[in-house]
Amino acid sequence: MADLLPKLYLARHGETEWSLSGQHTSFTDIPLTPRGEENARRLAERLKGIEFAKVFTSPLVRARRTCELAGYGAQAVVDPDLVEWGYGDYEGRRTVDIRQERPGWRLFRDGCPNGESFEAVRERADRAIARLRAVPGDTLIFAHSHFLRILAARWLGLPVAEARRFVLATASLSVLGYEHALDEPALLLWNDNSCGPLP
């Protein structure tokens, strides 16, 4: 039965200079590195043979380019709700540097000054989930690390803060779905960045 239920495939964008350096990147629209582009192309092989009823992408260039290189640019719909969490004053800064000023700072506990609130990012994730659950079939989205982590937490009915437990690598694939029925949301695969096709 679970195999017949729709699945939501999550693709994090490929590597950027800031993902390499550990800088928080929300609305700064930076491109993929050459390795990020190559990893995005590999997503096409990994997703080969899966039919998607709908494909959505964040409007930011790193997600849109990953989507294009994976072979889904022509069918993808841009969804503004899929942008990364807004980091406010911490945009472009690394956690290690922030903790020099704020020892013990944690994004999913403390948020960011002048950034997007926990409530606002939760509302975005919940809106996206409502639309995604209405799609009759498998769906693929291209987006960003922290937002996808929040989306997964909300899919499972967890508070935003629990997203801290879901780490995502660049160009990784994850799958959300259901166990036995549509009222049993489940995590089916997480942070898979192997080179072969999905299981």
Secondary structure, DSSP 8 states (H G I E B T S, - for coil): -GGGS--EEEEE---BHHHHHTB--SS----B-HHHHHHHHHHHHHTTT---SEEEE-SSHHHHHHHHHTT-TTTEEE-GGGS----GGGTT-BHHHHHHHSTT--HHHH--TTS--HHHHHHHHHHHHHHHHTSSS-EEEEE-HHHHHHHHHHHTT--GGGGGG----TT-EEEEEESSSTTSEEEEEEEE--SS---
